[in-house]
Amino acid sequence: MSQNIIDITDDNFNQEVLQSEKLVLADFWAPWCGPCRQLTPIIEEFASEYQNKIKVFKKYIKLFFKHLLLIFSIKALLKIL
């Protein structure tokens, strides 16, 4: 994963996403998702190019916390918010 992409956990979600002063791009992915894998280099390039303007995070959907899946209405992949 690119150094410009943040790993989100339950502990840092509020601070890194909800309380962020920058725009946030959230990519929920899974390794078995073909479109997710195809989009990875584009998101990494985007994160690098706009690192001072936005925060980018990717989260493997299986490891993401269920209450956040409900908040973002994630029912299928590919999901970018």
MARNU-586244 format. One line per field, with one value per residue (C-alpha): residue number from 1; residue in one letter; x, y, z. Coordinates in steps of 0.001 Angstrom, whole numbers, plus 500000, padded with zeros to 6 digits. Layout:
BEGIN
resi <- (NUM_...)
resn <- (A_...)
x <- (X_...)
y <- (Y_...)
z <- (Z_...)
***
This chain:
BEGIN
resi <- (1_2_3_4_5_6_7_8_9_10_11_12_13_14_15_16_17_18_19_20_21_22_23_24_25_26_27_28_29_30_31_32_33_34_35_36_37_38_39_40_41_42_43_44_45_46_47_48_49_50_51_52_53_54_55_56_57_58_59_60_61_62_63_64_65_66_67_68_69_70_71_72_73_74_75_76_77_78_79_80_81)
resn <- (M_S_Q_N_I_I_D_I_T_D_D_N_F_N_Q_E_V_L_Q_S_E_K_L_V_L_A_D_F_W_A_P_W_C_G_P_C_R_Q_L_T_P_I_I_E_E_F_A_S_E_Y_Q_N_K_I_K_V_F_K_K_Y_I_K_L_F_F_K_H_L_L_L_I_F_S_I_K_A_L_L_K_I_L)
x <- (500000_501215_502589_499937_497092_495927_495021_491775_490957_488087_490360_491375_488255_486717_489954_491170_487831_484955_487021_489349_489723_490571_488292_488424_488341_487384_487991_486476_488018_488701_491515_489047_487382_488756_487625_489113_492516_492315_491528_494366_497110_494756_493854_497525_498438_495540_496647_500174_499173_496683_498366_498249_494579_492818_493149_492806_492116_491593_490107_489812_486074_486345_488413_486241_484013_480373_478945_480850_479537_476060_476957_478220_475571_478191_476430_478712_482124_483447_482541_484275_483025)
y <- (500000_503509_505659_508261_505871_505647_502387_502916_501113_501370_503364_506051_506232_509288_511252_510321_510384_512072_514867_515377_518930_517536_515732_511966_509309_505909_502745_499541_496558_492827_490838_488626_491693_492165_495792_496593_495264_497190_500429_500126_501788_504638_505284_505120_507649_509882_509679_510662_513507_515078_514165_517748_518237_514994_511897_508528_505310_501777_499089_495396_494890_491586_493295_496385_496785_495839_499020_501071_498837_499866_503570_503590_501170_498832_495844_495031_495823_498010_500873_504226_507139)
z <- (500000_499209_502021_501143_501908_505509_507196_509057_512275_514700_517003_514497_512297_513980_513985_510499_508660_510466_512055_509099_507843_504405_501999_502409_499688_501093_499102_500492_498702_498781_497142_495252_493665_490121_489714_493153_492050_488770_490573_493117_491014_490098_493729_494748_492038_493104_496759_495808_493489_495921_499227_500526_499651_500542_502717_501070_502885_501709_503880_503218_503604_505480_508150_508372_511360_510879_512360_509767_506974_508091_508329_504725_503384_501985_500511_497583_496185_494527_496908_496827_498859)
***
